Amino acid sequence: MATAKRASGRPREQRVDTSIAEAVHALIDERGYAGLTVDAVAAHAGVSTAAIYRRYATKQEMTFAVLLHDMREESPADTGTLRGDLRALTEQIAAQVRGSGAGTLPGLLADIRADPELRARFEATFLTVERGIITTLLDRAITRGELTRRPDVGLVQALLLGPLYAWLIVLDEDPAYAPELADLVAATATVALTANLLPDAAWSGTPNPESLT
């Protein structure tokens, strides 16, 4: 994302958040992700490293929050249909990935995968936020009568993110086609969901709140 949104917790000074976000973008453009450090961000932003660590536990969390989404990411506005909601979400994801900078996400995701503690924290924070957004969209569809049940949210997450990440990161294809791909992903996911092709929390291990009641 172009600017950092305020994370959960006590209120913070927006100027500091903005300065950190601007510094992350500038340093990634200048040095790439491998050359990004918390010390360098603090110096460029004109803030203390303590100010950064009050917001983010690691360089990786800082980078992900600034470039993709933080802990206050909101669900897209209700469009009135499941396909519309999914399209809004996939377009949002595509825009975030496109704006993250070439080569940044592979390095960031490699860091997360290589450190079990960091991976566990990432799954408990950022992935949980994403799954909460998807749950909101699915529950809207259930209320409308478009769906009869909530499927495995982790699997839905994979269906939405997978093609976009593959196109933009793994295959390094033309990002100009990302909006069209986002629409295709939303349409495909809608068909799979409305046809009840997805299982209930059987693949990803993501708890389904309905199964706990």
PyMOL commands that set and color helices and strands:
alter all, ss='L'
color gray80, all
select helices_A, chain A and resi 14-31+33-35+38-45+49-55+59-67+82-98+104-114+116-144+153-170+175-194+209-212
alter helices_A, ss='H'
color red, helices_A
deselect
rebuild
show_as cartoon
